[in-house]
């Protein structure tokens, strides 16, 4: 199968939750110290490795260069923001204003674009894997050219501090074409609401959302995710 980004031969899969996010919460994972995966289909599935277990990866095909060298800068940008938000003292809470200059001194614009592109990559994998009726070409071009996707927004929310993982995608379509889609990426006390919304759509979740075309260097932590 071909890589959905560059269309060359693809034989790898993207981690659905970043390895460093899992390690920051759970430390070293092994046969004697496993993680347990819960899905709608299966409960208490033992995971012996964060890096190698295929159940932590998307089924959307990617090639090695796209999964590694081409998008590694996006992974690093998210890793830096994630680490800052998760290690913040006191912990993040609804209503907090995060000054991005403290996270990315002198490079807020490019670094936050790369955070956006990290989630564009995950979103694209979900679109391909779940056959969502969103034009994937805009996602692949944004990753190849390091440009934002105009209809993809991020909102940073306080979570319940218990769950870690990703939600199912909520999708709404008109005449067979997706006009709105959203899902959560959650790590401990932090949830990122990832939104695709066409210009005709305006939803509650977009309040305080962020997009690379905005000029602000701050983001507001939104509503707490309940259990």
C-alpha positions in Angstrom: 0.0 0.0 0.0 1.1 3.5 -0.7 1.9 6.2 1.9 -1.1 8.5 2.2 1.2 11.5 2.4 3.8 11.2 -0.4 2.2 8.2 -2.2 5.4 6.1 -2.2 5.4 2.6 -0.8 4.2 2.7 2.8 5.0 0.0 5.4 4.8 1.8 8.7 2.1 3.2 11.0 1.9 6.4 13.0 1.6 6.1 16.8 -1.9 7.2 17.8 -0.6 8.6 21.1 2.9 10.0 21.0 5.5 7.7 22.6 6.9 10.5 24.8 3.4 11.3 26.1 2.9 7.8 27.2 6.3 7.5 28.7 5.9 10.7 30.6 2.8 9.3 32.3 3.6 5.6 32.6 7.4 5.3 32.5 9.1 2.2 31.1 6.7 -0.4 29.7 7.8 -4.1 29.6 6.4 -7.6 30.0 6.8 -7.3 33.8 5.4 -3.7 33.8 2.8 -3.6 31.1 0.1 -1.1 30.0 -3.5 -2.2 29.4 -5.4 -1.0 26.4 -9.2 -0.5 26.5 -11.4 -0.1 23.4 -15.0 -0.6 22.6 -14.1 -4.1 21.3 -11.6 -5.2 23.9 -10.8 -4.6 27.6 -7.6 -5.1 29.5 -5.4 -5.9 26.5 -1.8 -6.2 27.8 0.7 -4.0 26.0 4.4 -5.0 26.5 6.0 -2.2 24.4 5.0 1.4 23.6 7.3 1.5 20.6 6.5 -1.7 18.9 3.0 -2.8 19.7 0.9 -2.4 16.5 -2.3 -1.8 18.6 -0.9 1.6 19.4 -0.5 2.5 15.7 -2.8 3.7 13.0 -3.6 1.3 10.1 -3.2 4.2 7.6 0.0 3.4 5.6 3.0 5.7 5.8 6.5 5.4 4.5 9.5 5.6 6.7 10.7 9.0 5.6 7.3 10.6 6.1 6.8 8.9 9.5 10.2 9.9 10.6 12.4 12.6 9.0 9.7 14.5 7.1 7.4 15.0 10.1 9.8 14.6 13.1 9.9 18.4 13.6 6.1 18.4 14.1 6.4 15.6 16.7 9.1 17.6 18.5 7.1 20.8 18.6 4.1 18.9 20.1 6.4 17.1 22.5 7.7 20.4 23.8 4.3 22.0 24.3 2.9 18.8 25.8 5.7 18.5 28.3 5.3 22.2 29.3 1.5 21.8 29.8 1.7 18.5 31.7 4.6 19.6 33.9 3.1 23.0 34.7 2.9 23.9 38.4 0.2 24.4 39.5 -1.5 22.0 37.0 -3.4 23.5 34.1 -7.1 24.3 34.8 -10.0 25.7 32.9 -9.6 29.5 32.3 -5.7 29.5 32.4 -4.0 31.6 29.8 -0.9 30.0 28.4 1.8 32.4 27.1 3.3 30.5 24.2 6.5 32.7 24.3 7.4 30.8 27.5 7.2 27.5 25.6 8.8 28.6 22.3 10.8 31.7 23.0 11.5 33.6 19.7 9.8 30.9 17.6 6.1 30.9 18.5 4.7 31.2 15.0 6.7 28.3 13.3 6.6 26.1 16.4 2.8 26.4 16.8 2.4 25.8 13.1 4.3 22.5 13.6 2.0 21.6 16.6 -0.9 22.1 14.3 0.8 19.9 11.6 1.4 17.1 14.2 -2.4 16.9 14.7 -3.0 17.3 10.9 -0.9 14.1 10.6 -2.9 12.3 13.2 -6.2 13.6 11.7 -5.1 12.5 8.2 -4.4 9.0 9.5 -7.9 8.8 11.0 -9.5 10.1 7.8 -7.7 7.4 5.8 -8.3 4.6 8.3 -12.0 5.4 8.8 -12.8 6.4 5.3 -14.1 9.8 6.4 -15.5 11.9 3.5 -12.9 14.7 3.9 -10.6 15.5 1.0 -7.3 14.0 2.1 -5.3 16.0 -0.5 -5.4 19.2 1.6 -3.9 17.2 4.5 -1.1 15.6 2.6 -0.2 18.9 0.8 0.0 20.7 4.1 2.4 18.2 5.5 4.6 18.1 2.4 4.7 21.9 2.1 4.6 22.8 5.9 1.4 24.8 5.5 -1.7 24.9 7.7 -5.0 23.3 6.8 -7.5 26.2 6.8 -10.4 24.2 8.4 -8.5 22.4 11.2 -8.5 24.0 14.6 -7.1 23.0 18.0 -8.7 23.7 21.4 -6.7 22.9 24.6 -8.9 21.7 27.5 -8.5 20.6 31.1 -9.1 16.8 31.3 -10.2 14.6 34.2 -6.6 13.5 34.8 -7.6 9.8 34.6 -7.9 8.9 30.9 -5.2 8.8 28.3 -5.9 8.0 24.7 -8.0 9.2 21.8 -11.7 9.3 21.3 -13.8 8.2 18.4 -14.4 10.8 15.8 -17.7 12.7 15.7 -18.6 13.3 12.0 -21.5 15.3 10.5 -22.1 15.3 6.8 -24.4 17.1 4.4 -25.2 15.3 1.1 -22.4 12.8 1.7 -19.7 15.4 2.4 -18.3 16.0 5.8 -18.8 19.5 7.1 -17.7 18.9 10.7 -15.6 16.4 12.4 -13.9 16.4 15.9 -12.1 14.1 18.3 -10.1 14.3 21.5 -6.4 13.5 22.1 -6.0 13.1 25.9 -2.9 12.7 28.0 -3.5 12.9 31.8 -4.7 16.4 32.7 -4.6 17.7 29.1 -7.0 17.1 26.2 -6.7 18.6 22.8 -9.9 18.9 20.9 -9.1 18.6 17.2 -11.7 20.1 14.9 -12.4 20.1 11.2 -15.1 22.7 10.4 -16.1 24.2 7.1 -16.8 27.9 7.0 -20.6 27.3 7.3 -20.1 25.5 10.6 -19.6 27.1 14.0 -19.7 24.9 17.1 -19.4 25.4 20.8 -16.1 23.5 20.8 -14.5 26.1 18.6 -14.8 28.7 21.4 -11.2 29.6 22.4 -9.9 27.3 19.6 -6.6 28.1 17.9 -5.4 28.2 14.3 -2.0 29.1 12.8 -3.5 32.0 10.9 -4.4 33.8 14.2 -1.8 36.3 15.4 -2.2 35.6 19.1 0.7 34.2 21.1 -1.6 32.9 23.8 -4.1 30.0 24.2 -6.9 29.6 26.7 -7.5 26.3 28.5 -11.1 25.3 28.0 -13.7 23.3 29.7 -12.9 20.2 31.8 -13.6 16.8 30.2 -15.9 14.7 32.5 -15.7 11.0 33.0 
